[in-house]
Amino acid sequence: MAFLNDNFLKLKAGYLFPEIARRVKTFCDANPEAAKRLIRCGIGDVTEPLPPAVVAAMHKAVDEMASRETFKGYGPEQGYEWLRAAIAKNDFRDRGCDVADDEIFVSDGTKCDTGNILDILGGKNKIAISDPVYPVYVDTNVMAGHTGEANEAGAFSKLVYLPCKPSNGFIPEPPKKHVDVIYLCSPNNPTGAAANRPQLEAWVKYALENKSVILFDAAYEAYITDANLPHSIYEIPGARDCAIEFRSFSKNGGFTGTRCAYTVVPKSLNAQTKSGEFKPLHPLWARRQTTKFNGVSYVIQRAAEALYSPEGKQQVRALIEHYLGNAKILREGAKKAGLKVFGGVNAPYIWVRTPKDVTSWQAFDKILGAANVVITPGSGFGSRGEGYFRISAFNSRANAEEVARRLHTLKW
């Protein structure tokens, strides 16, 4: 008799984005003419082509793979040294952050790593998450058996929910109770809020005092336009002793279809064993990766390296400016429709309050049916996401302008 992992049965409904896809398909099948006008502003997938510097690097790497003399087989599971060095220098040391090359672990996605990191964290941890929150943080903990059962509202008994609301700028505050592991995302998905230095300092102080570990998702850091906002948790003194940082090439370099990201695990970061000893997490993550992961392909790592070339940096800036330009247009469109708008300044997401007495899924159905636009209902991100919806700025300029026009003319 084979037994399944009962924790999977605790998952609520379905993962948010497949559920959106199912509803959109049902609508399109029933309304073929409206389907032709459909514009997707739901899932955070990029739309613009890869930067030319990346394409050139990929072509060169493919040619290398065609010759016995330059062919590459298995690479280091942690990533090639030349890419790890480029990341550590450009993303951290050039910004004054103390991060060594071998503290970088190249992977195929931040989404994967924020789930995989649970392999090296024990089941006894009290886990805190933002609410609303990127669903992967919750669902992977459910799968790992860390959450207990959910109540009728969908809240899991063993999770500590940190409210994100207009009064705190949608940035969670440290709890008064003790927690062991904290998920923070800045710039935030879904709300588009970015943490300032005092807010991150408060979290680092809390983590050091409580010997907690912060899991800091900075996948959207390239969208920070405010010079006063930190791009990395390691800009905060003491963060090396309490934080793991996750980064991605998906949203800055357009790698959603090519897959490359990285995780930073400082060597000075420790966690407690059952016997009360403190041991470093760095070698455990290295062991996990070398056991369960064969590394990102050589071709893709060369492509990622090209993002740090002078041409690559310039082309990434152009992509970011394009998507932030879309965000500005969408913000204004939602405002003209009389809706309360948050985010979209230091992030590619706009967080919109639904009209009074309209639920987030009702707003989804209304915008899909009347405007033929796909957005993301806020309730899919947690209980405090109810009453909001997210608009993604990942689109063409023409589509962003058309969505803004349709939102403006929408009658609630």
N, C-alpha and C positions, 0 to 999 in steps of 0.2 A: 504494500500500500504506500503510495507516494502522498506526502502531505504538502499542502501549499502554504505560502506565507500569509497567514490570516490578516496581517496588517494591511495588505492591499484592499481587503474588503471594507476597511474603515474609510477609504477615500470617498470624498463627497462627490456625487454626480459624476462628472468627468472632468478631466483637465480643462481649464477655461477655454483655451484656444480651439481644441477640437470641437467643443460644444458650440462655439461661435461658427466654426466652419460648417457644422451640421445644420444649424439654423439658416445660414446663408444659402446653402445648397437647396434646402427645402423651399426657401423664398424664390430662388432663381428658377427652379423647376416649375413652380406654379406661375411665375411671371417672367416669361422669356424676353419680352420687350424691355421690361425694367432691368433685367439682368444685363442688357447691353449697355446701360448707363451706369452700372455699378462702379463705385469707387471705393477702394478698401483703405480705410484709415484705422484699422483695428490692430492686427498683429504688428509688432515692431520690426518688420523686415525691410531692409534697405531696397531701393529701387534703381539707383544710379550705377553705371558701369564701374568696374574696378579701375583704380587710378592707372594711368599709362605706365608709370614706373613699376607698378606691381605686375602688369601684364608682360612687360619686357623681361622682368626678372624670372617670371614663370617660364616664358619661352626659352630663355637661356638655360634654366635648370632642366627643362625637358630635353633639350639638346644634349646636355651633359649625361642624362640618363640613357641616351641612345648610343653611347660609346663605352666600350669596356674600360678604358683608361679613367673615365670620370664617373662611371656608374656608381650609384649609392644604394646599398641595401638597407638593413636595419640601422637606424641611427640611435643616438643616446635617448633613452626614454624621457629624460628630463629636458631634452632639447639640445640642439647643437650649440656649442660654446659661443660661436660668433653671434648667434641670435640672442642668447642670454646676455652676452656682453653689451650688445646694442640696446637692449631693453633696459638693463640696469643703469647704463650711463644716461640715456636720453630721457627716460621716464622718471628717473629717481635722482641719481647723483647730480645731474645738471640742475635739478630743482632743490638741491640741498638736502636730499634724503639719503640716509646711510643704508643702502641696499647693495649687497654683494652679488656678483654674477651668479654664483652657485646657490643663491637664495631664490632664484627665478626658476619656475618649473613650467615649461611650455606644454600646452594641452590643446584639445580640440574644441573647447568652449567653456565659458564661465558658467553657463547653466549646468554643464556636466560637473565641473569642479565644486560648485556650491553644494551639490548632492554627494559627490564622492568624498568630500572632506569628512563626512560622518563616519567613514571607515576607520578613522583614527581617533574619533572622539567617543567616549564611553556612553553607555545607555543611561547612566545615573544623572547626567547633566540636566539642570533646569534651564530650559531654552526660552529666550525672549525673542519675539518677532514684532515688527511694526504691524499696525493695522490701520489702513490697508497695506498689503504686502504683495510682493511678487510671489505667485502661488507655488513656485518650485520649492521655496524654503520650507513651507508647511508640508507639502505633499511628500518630499523626500524624507522628512522626519517621521511622517506617518508610516511610510514604507519600512523605515528602520525600526519601528516600534517604540519611538521616543515620546509619543504624544498622549497616550491613553485614548479613551473613547470621546466621541464628540457628543455635545448636547443637541437639543432640538434646533438651536440657532446655528449649529455647525462649528461651535468653538470647542477645541480639544482641551481636555481637563488638565493635562500636564504642561501645556504651553502658557507662557506669560505674554499677554497681548499688550503692546505699547501703543496707546492711542495717538494717531496722527490726525490733526484737525486744524482748521484755520487759526485757532488761537495760539498754537505753537508752530505755525508755519509749516505744518505737515512734517516736522522733524521730531521724532520721539525723544522724550526726556528719560534719563535714567530712573529706574523704579526705586521705590523705597525698600523693597524686599531684595533678597539676594537671588541673583541668577548666575549661571555658569557660562553660558554661551549666548552671544548677542548677535543677531543679524542686523546689519545696517547697510543701507543702499543709498549712495549719494554720488551724483544726482539721482533722485529717487524715481524708481519705476514702481507704481504708476503715476505719482502725483506731480512729478517734474520739479520738486523742491530740492534745493541743494543746501547741505549743512554748512554753517559758517564755522570759523575757528573756535569761538567760545563753546559752541555746541559740541564739537568733536573733543575739545579739551575736557569737557564735563564727562564725556563717555570714557575717555582714556583714564581719567582720574578714578571713575567708578570701577573700571575693569582692573586697574592696578590694586585698588583697595580690596576688591573682592576676589582677586586672583582669577578673574574671568577671561574668556577669550572672545574677542570681537571678530566676526566674520564680515569684512568690509567689502562690499560689492561696488567697485568703481568702474563698471563697464561703460558708463556714459561720461567719464571725466573730461573727455575732449570737448564736450559741449559747454563747459564752464566758461562764461565770458567775463564774469566779475573777477577782477584781479585780486580782490580781497578774499575770495573763497579758496579753500584748500583743494588741491586735485588728488591728494593722497593722504591717507591716515597717518603715514610716516612723516608728514610735515609737523605732526604734533609730538612734542617731547614725551618719551616713554612708550610710544605706540609699538615700538619694536618688541617690547616685552609683553604685549597683550593682544596683538592683532595680526590676522592673516588678511592679505588683500588680493582680490580677484579683479583681473582686467581682461578685456577682449579686443580683438581687432575687427569684430563684426560691425560695430556701429560707427567707427571712425574710418576704417579702411575698406568697408564694404565686404567683409569676409563671411557674411552669413551663409553663403553657398560654398565657401572654400574651407572654412573651419580652422581657426587658430586663435588661441588665447593664452593666458598664463596666470599663474598663482604665485604669490610671494609668501614664503614661509621663513621668517627670520630665525636664525640659529639660537637667538636668546629667548625664544618663546617656549615656555614650559607648560605642562599640564600635570595633574596629579594622578598617581596610580592608586589602585585599591588599597595598597598598604600605606599610603600617605607620602610616598616619595614624589619628588618633582622631576620629570624627565622631559627632554626637548622633543618638540613635535617635528622638527625638520627631518631627522633621520627616519621617522615613521612615515612621513609623506613620501620621502624618497623610496622607501621600501614598498609602499603601496603602489606607487607609479611604476616601478620597475617590475612589479609582479603582475599588475592588472592592465598595464597600458604599454603598447609598443611604440608610442611616440607619434608625432605629427610628421607627415611625409616631407622629404627633403625639398620637393618642389614648392610646397606651401610655406615652409620655413624661409626659403629664399625670397618668396613673395613678401612675407612679413618683414624680413630684413630691409627690403626696398622701401618700406614706409618711413624708414629713418634716414634715407638719403635726402639731400637738399630738394630734389625734385619731388620725392615722395611726401615730404613734409608740406610742401607748397600745395600739392594736389589734395592732401588730406584736409588742409585748411579750407580749400575751395568746396569740398564735399560738406564739411561742417557748416560753412556759411550758407550753402544751398538749403540744407535741412532746417537750419535755424531761421532762414528767410521764410520757409514754408510755415514754420511754427508761428512766426509773427503774423502772417496772413490769416492763419486759422484762428489765432487768438482774437484778432480783430473781428473776424466773421462771427465768432461765437458771442463776442461782446455786443455787436450790432444786433444780434438776435435777442438781446436782453438777458443773456445768461451770465452767471457769475463764473469768472475764469481764473485759474491758478496755473502756475508752471509755464513751460514754453519759452523761458528766457535763458536759463542755464541747462536746459534739457530739451530733447526732441518730443516731449509729451506735454499735452495740454490737458489739464484736469478741470472738468466742467461740472458745475452744480446743476442738477436737473431742476426743472420748474417744480413748484410746490405740488406735493401729492403725487408726483410722477416717480415711479421706481426706476432703478437703473436698467432693468430688463425691459420695462415699458418704453423707456427712452430709446433703447436699442431697437426695438420693433418699430417705433415711430420714425426714427431717422432712416432705418432700412427701407420701410415701406413708402414713406412720403418723399424722402430725399434720395433714396437709393445709394446711401452711404453706409459703410460698415464702421462702427466704432466699437469700443470695448466697454461693457457694462461694469460699473465700479464694484458691484456686489461680488463679482468674481475674484476680487482682490481681498476680500474679507468683509466683516460686518460693517466696519466704518467706511467702506467703499460704497455702501448703499446710499443712494441719493446723488451719485456722481457718475460720470462716464469719462473715459480717456479717449483722446484723439491723437493719433500718431502723425508726426510730420514727415515720416518717410514716404515720399511720393514725388512725382514730377511737379514742377511749378504750376503747370496748367491745371493739374488735378487739384492742387491746394487752392488755387484761386476759384475753381469751380465749386469745391466743397464749401468754401467760405460763402460763396454766393447762395448756395442751396440752404445752408444753415440760416442765413440772414432772412430768407423768404419763407422759412418753415413756420407753420402756424401750430401752436400748441393748444 
